[in-house]
Amino acid sequence: MPSLHILVAGPYRSGTNDDPVLIQKNVDAMTEASLQLFRAGHLPVMGEWYALPLIEHGGSTGIGDPVFNEIFHPISRRLVAKCDGCLRIGGPSAGADEMVALAREHGKAVYFSLTDIPAA
């Protein structure tokens, strides 16, 4: 199996009421999945890795403000088109479900479990 570039998509804000502790738990879950993908020989990516520094640099004053909305989901939309596949983790999330739909539209593999992705 060749190494794959895989977007990890999961809830960020969903179900958190924008509580930073709960958001961090969601990020931690995606980061853990990314680490496991890396250790299996793949190249993981999370939209948050690209978006959050740009959002901060762009002058966002808070989650959901115009700068945040300009960057957060558009980054992942662009990323999914460049990846070999998408790993969907976690609970309900309209944004993560959108990444799955976009991956399918682009003919990319979609996974719902790390065990579905063979080691590289």
TILUM-470094 format. One line per 10 residues: number of its first residue (from 1); for each residue x, y, z of N, C-alpha, C, O. Coordinates in Angstrom, 2 decimals. Layout:
N
NUM	X/Y/Z/X/Y/Z/X/Y/Z/X/Y/Z | ...
END
This chain:
120
1	0.86/-1.18/0.00/0.00/0.00/0.00/0.89/1.24/0.00/1.76/1.37/0.86 | 0.70/2.15/-0.95/1.47/3.39/-0.93/0.99/4.31/0.20/-0.13/4.17/0.71 | 1.83/5.24/0.56/1.47/6.23/1.56/0.37/7.13/0.99/0.45/7.57/-0.16 | -0.64/7.39/1.79/-1.76/8.24/1.37/-1.76/9.56/2.13/-1.34/9.62/3.28 | -2.22/10.59/1.47/-2.42/11.90/2.09/-3.90/11.95/2.49/-4.77/11.98/1.62 | -4.18/11.95/3.79/-5.55/11.78/4.27/-5.97/12.95/5.16/-5.31/13.28/6.14 | -7.08/13.58/4.78/-7.68/14.63/5.59/-8.47/13.99/6.72/-9.34/13.15/6.49 | -8.17/14.39/7.95/-8.93/13.91/9.11/-10.02/14.94/9.37/-9.74/16.11/9.65 | -11.27/14.49/9.28/-12.42/15.38/9.45/-13.25/14.91/10.63/-13.68/13.75/10.68 | -13.47/15.80/11.56/-14.30/15.50/12.72/-14.90/16.78/13.25/-14.64/17.86/12.72
11	-15.69/16.67/14.28/-16.28/17.86/14.86/-15.21/18.80/15.39/-14.21/18.36/15.95 | -15.43/20.08/15.21/-14.59/21.10/15.82/-15.44/21.84/16.86/-15.16/21.78/18.06 | -16.46/22.54/16.38/-17.35/23.29/17.27/-18.60/22.51/17.65/-19.19/22.75/18.71 | -19.01/21.58/16.82/-20.28/20.88/17.02/-20.40/20.29/18.41/-19.50/19.60/18.90 | -21.52/20.57/19.04/-21.81/20.02/20.36/-21.02/20.64/21.49/-21.06/20.14/22.61 | -20.30/21.73/21.22/-19.45/22.33/22.26/-20.01/23.61/22.84/-19.56/24.06/23.90 | -20.99/24.22/22.18/-21.46/25.55/22.56/-20.28/26.53/22.63/-20.28/27.47/23.43 | -19.29/26.27/21.77/-18.06/27.06/21.68/-17.25/27.09/22.97/-16.48/28.03/23.21 | -17.41/26.07/23.80/-16.60/25.92/25.02/-15.18/25.51/24.60/-15.01/24.46/23.98 | -14.17/26.33/24.92/-12.81/26.02/24.47/-12.28/24.68/24.95/-11.49/24.04/24.24
21	-12.69/24.23/26.12/-12.24/22.93/26.63/-12.79/21.81/25.76/-12.07/20.87/25.42 | -14.06/21.90/25.39/-14.68/20.87/24.56/-14.15/20.93/23.12/-13.97/19.89/22.48 | -13.90/22.12/22.63/-13.30/22.25/21.30/-11.92/21.59/21.30/-11.57/20.88/20.36 | -11.16/21.82/22.35/-9.82/21.21/22.43/-9.91/19.69/22.46/-9.06/19.02/21.87 | -10.91/19.15/23.12/-11.10/17.69/23.12/-11.34/17.18/21.70/-10.82/16.13/21.32 | -12.12/17.93/20.92/-12.35/17.54/19.53/-11.05/17.59/18.72/-10.76/16.69/17.93 | -10.28/18.66/18.92/-9.00/18.78/18.22/-8.06/17.66/18.65/-7.35/17.08/17.82 | -8.04/17.36/19.93/-7.19/16.28/20.43/-7.56/14.94/19.78/-6.67/14.15/19.46 | -8.84/14.68/19.58/-9.27/13.42/18.95/-8.79/13.36/17.50/-8.34/12.31/17.04 | -8.90/14.48/16.79/-8.42/14.50/15.39/-6.90/14.37/15.34/-6.36/13.73/14.44
31	-6.22/15.00/16.30/-4.76/14.91/16.35/-4.31/13.49/16.65/-3.34/13.01/16.07 | -5.00/12.82/17.55/-4.68/11.42/17.85/-4.86/10.54/16.62/-4.01/9.70/16.33 | -5.94/10.73/15.89/-6.16/9.96/14.65/-5.05/10.27/13.65/-4.58/9.38/12.94 | -4.64/11.53/13.59/-3.56/11.92/12.68/-2.25/11.23/13.05/-1.53/10.76/12.17 | -1.96/11.16/14.32/-0.74/10.49/14.78/-0.78/9.01/14.40/0.22/8.45/13.94 | -1.93/8.38/14.59/-2.05/6.97/14.22/-1.88/6.76/12.71/-1.26/5.79/12.28 | -2.43/7.67/11.92/-2.23/7.60/10.47/-0.76/7.74/10.12/-0.24/6.99/9.29 | -0.09/8.69/10.74/1.33/8.90/10.49/2.12/7.64/10.83/2.98/7.21/10.07 | 1.82/7.06/11.98/2.54/5.86/12.41/2.25/4.66/11.51/3.03/3.71/11.47 | 1.14/4.71/10.79/0.81/3.65/9.83/1.46/3.93/8.46/1.26/3.18/7.51
41	2.22/5.02/8.37/2.95/5.32/7.15/2.30/6.33/6.22/2.78/6.55/5.11 | 1.21/6.94/6.67/0.49/7.90/5.83/0.83/9.34/6.21/1.49/9.58/7.22 | 0.38/10.28/5.39/0.57/11.70/5.65/-0.79/12.30/6.01/-1.59/12.60/5.12 | -1.05/12.48/7.31/-2.33/13.06/7.71/-2.31/14.57/7.59/-1.25/15.19/7.58 | -3.49/15.14/7.49/-3.63/16.59/7.52/-4.97/16.92/8.15/-5.97/16.22/7.97 | -4.97/18.02/8.88/-6.21/18.55/9.46/-6.37/19.98/8.96/-5.41/20.74/8.93 | -7.57/20.34/8.58/-7.82/21.70/8.15/-7.45/22.71/9.22/-7.03/23.82/8.91 | -7.60/22.32/10.49/-7.28/23.21/11.60/-5.81/23.62/11.59/-5.46/24.73/11.99 | -4.94/22.71/11.12/-3.51/23.02/11.10/-3.22/24.19/10.17/-2.32/24.98/10.42 | -3.98/24.30/9.11/-3.83/25.41/8.17/-4.65/26.62/8.62/-4.16/27.75/8.61
51	-5.89/26.37/8.99/-6.83/27.46/9.21/-6.55/28.28/10.46/-6.56/29.51/10.41 | -6.29/27.63/11.58/-6.21/28.37/12.85/-5.09/29.42/12.87/-5.33/30.53/13.34 | -3.89/29.13/12.38/-2.88/30.21/12.35/-3.28/31.37/11.42/-3.02/32.53/11.73 | -3.91/31.04/10.29/-4.34/32.10/9.37/-5.46/32.93/9.98/-5.50/34.15/9.82 | -6.37/32.28/10.68/-7.47/32.98/11.35/-6.91/33.96/12.38/-7.34/35.11/12.46 | -5.95/33.49/13.17/-5.34/34.36/14.17/-4.61/35.52/13.49/-4.78/36.68/13.88 | -3.81/35.21/12.49/-3.05/36.24/11.79/-3.97/37.23/11.07/-3.66/38.42/10.95 | -5.10/36.73/10.60/-6.06/37.57/9.90/-6.82/38.52/10.80/-7.58/39.36/10.31 | -6.64/38.41/12.11/-7.26/39.35/13.04/-8.60/38.92/13.60/-9.37/39.75/14.08 | -8.89/37.64/13.55/-10.14/37.16/14.13/-10.22/37.54/15.60/-9.23/37.49/16.33
61	-11.41/37.93/16.01/-11.62/38.25/17.42/-12.41/37.17/18.15/-12.65/37.27/19.35 | -12.80/36.12/17.40/-13.52/35.04/18.06/-14.10/34.06/17.07/-14.28/34.37/15.89 | -14.40/32.88/17.57/-14.99/31.82/16.75/-16.28/32.31/16.13/-17.15/32.85/16.82 | -16.40/32.11/14.82/-17.62/32.47/14.12/-17.66/33.90/13.61/-18.65/34.31/12.99 | -16.59/34.69/13.86/-16.59/36.05/13.32/-16.28/36.00/11.82/-15.97/34.93/11.30 | -16.37/37.12/11.12/-16.17/37.10/9.66/-14.83/36.52/9.21/-14.78/35.80/8.22 | -13.75/36.83/9.92/-12.44/36.29/9.54/-12.43/34.78/9.72/-11.96/34.05/8.84 | -12.94/34.30/10.84/-13.02/32.86/11.09/-13.80/32.18/9.97/-13.35/31.19/9.40 | -14.96/32.71/9.65/-15.82/32.10/8.62/-15.21/32.18/7.22/-15.45/31.31/6.38 | -14.43/33.22/6.96/-13.76/33.37/5.67/-12.76/32.24/5.43/-12.55/31.83/4.29
71	-12.14/31.74/6.51/-11.00/30.84/6.38/-11.31/29.40/6.80/-10.85/28.47/6.13 | -12.06/29.19/7.88/-12.11/27.88/8.53/-12.54/26.75/7.60/-11.74/25.84/7.34 | -13.74/26.76/7.09/-14.19/25.67/6.21/-13.61/25.74/4.80/-13.33/24.70/4.21 | -13.40/26.95/4.24/-12.79/26.99/2.91/-11.42/26.30/2.82/-11.09/25.71/1.80 | -10.64/26.37/3.89/-9.33/25.68/3.89/-9.54/24.19/3.70/-8.89/23.57/2.86 | -10.44/23.59/4.47/-10.67/22.15/4.37/-11.28/21.77/3.03/-10.97/20.70/2.49 | -12.12/22.63/2.48/-12.68/22.35/1.15/-11.57/22.25/0.11/-11.60/21.38/-0.76 | -10.59/23.13/0.21/-9.46/23.09/-0.73/-8.57/21.89/-0.45/-8.09/21.24/-1.38 | -8.35/21.60/0.82/-7.49/20.47/1.18/-8.04/19.14/0.70/-7.30/18.32/0.17 | -9.32/18.92/0.89/-9.89/17.62/0.54/-9.71/17.32/-0.94/-9.58/16.16/-1.33
81	-9.70/18.36/-1.76/-9.48/18.15/-3.20/-8.06/17.70/-3.49/-7.82/17.07/-4.52 | -7.12/18.01/-2.62/-5.71/17.67/-2.80/-5.31/16.35/-2.15/-4.23/15.83/-2.42 | -6.17/15.81/-1.32/-5.85/14.59/-0.58/-6.27/13.34/-1.35/-7.05/13.40/-2.30 | -5.71/12.20/-0.92/-6.10/10.92/-1.49/-7.39/10.40/-0.87/-8.10/9.59/-1.47 | -7.69/10.87/0.33/-8.88/10.39/1.00/-9.21/11.22/2.22/-8.52/12.19/2.54 | -10.29/10.83/2.88/-10.81/11.54/4.04/-11.17/10.51/5.11/-11.88/9.54/4.83 | -10.70/10.73/6.32/-11.08/9.91/7.46/-12.04/10.72/8.30/-11.68/11.77/8.83 | -13.27/10.23/8.43/-14.31/10.90/9.22/-14.35/10.28/10.60/-14.57/9.08/10.73 | -14.12/11.10/11.62/-14.16/10.60/12.99/-15.16/11.42/13.81/-15.63/12.47/13.38 | -15.48/10.91/14.99/-16.27/11.66/15.95/-17.75/11.67/15.68/-18.27/10.94/14.85
91	-18.41/12.54/16.42/-19.86/12.64/16.39/-20.38/13.57/15.32/-19.69/13.87/14.35 | -21.61/14.02/15.50/-22.26/14.88/14.49/-21.45/16.14/14.19/-20.93/16.80/15.09 | -21.37/16.45/12.90/-20.67/17.66/12.47/-21.03/17.93/11.02/-20.68/17.15/10.13 | -21.72/19.03/10.79/-22.08/19.40/9.42/-20.82/19.64/8.58/-20.77/19.25/7.42 | -19.81/20.29/9.17/-18.58/20.57/8.44/-17.85/19.30/8.05/-17.41/19.16/6.91 | -17.70/18.36/8.99/-17.02/17.10/8.68/-17.81/16.30/7.65/-17.23/15.67/6.77 | -19.13/16.32/7.76/-19.96/15.62/6.77/-19.81/16.25/5.39/-19.85/15.56/4.38 | -19.63/17.56/5.35/-19.40/18.24/4.07/-18.08/17.77/3.46/-18.01/17.59/2.24 | -17.05/17.57/4.28/-15.76/17.11/3.76/-15.89/15.70/3.18/-15.27/15.39/2.16 | -16.68/14.86/3.82/-16.94/13.51/3.29/-17.63/13.61/1.93/-17.24/12.94/0.98
101	-18.65/14.44/1.86/-19.37/14.61/0.59/-18.45/15.15/-0.50/-18.51/14.68/-1.64 | -17.61/16.11/-0.17/-16.68/16.67/-1.15/-15.64/15.63/-1.57/-15.29/15.55/-2.75 | -15.16/14.84/-0.62/-14.21/13.79/-0.97/-14.84/12.83/-1.98/-14.21/12.45/-2.97 | -16.07/12.45/-1.73/-16.76/11.55/-2.66/-16.94/12.21/-4.03/-16.76/11.56/-5.06 | -17.31/13.49/-4.05/-17.47/14.21/-5.31/-16.18/14.23/-6.11/-16.21/14.18/-7.34 | -15.05/14.29/-5.42/-13.74/14.31/-6.06/-13.21/12.90/-6.34/-12.09/12.74/-6.82 | -14.01/11.89/-6.04/-13.58/10.51/-6.28/-12.53/10.00/-5.30/-11.79/9.07/-5.61 | -12.46/10.61/-4.14/-11.49/10.22/-3.12/-12.05/9.12/-2.24/-13.27/8.97/-2.10 | -11.15/8.36/-1.65/-11.56/7.33/-0.69/-12.10/7.99/0.57/-11.61/9.04/0.99 | -13.10/7.38/1.17/-13.65/7.86/2.44/-13.58/6.70/3.43/-14.01/5.58/3.13
111	-13.03/6.99/4.60/-12.88/5.99/5.66/-13.62/6.46/6.90/-13.71/7.66/7.17 | -14.13/5.50/7.66/-14.83/5.83/8.90/-14.18/5.18/10.11/-14.67/5.29/11.23 | -13.06/4.52/9.87/-12.32/3.88/10.94/-10.86/3.77/10.53/-10.55/3.51/9.37 | -9.97/3.96/11.49/-8.56/3.78/11.20/-8.25/2.37/10.75/-7.33/2.14/9.97 | -9.03/1.41/11.24/-8.78/0.01/10.87/-9.13/-0.28/9.43/-8.72/-1.31/8.90 | -9.87/0.62/8.77/-10.20/0.45/7.35/-9.06/0.88/6.43/-9.11/0.62/5.23 | -8.04/1.53/6.99/-6.96/2.08/6.17/-5.73/1.18/6.35/-5.15/1.13/7.44 | -5.34/0.49/5.29/-4.16/-0.39/5.41/-2.89/0.42/5.67/-2.77/1.56/5.23 | -1.95/-0.17/6.37/-0.66/0.48/6.61/0.06/0.66/5.28/-0.09/-0.15/4.37 | 0.83/1.72/5.19/1.62/1.98/3.97/2.87/1.11/3.99/3.67/1.17/3.05
END
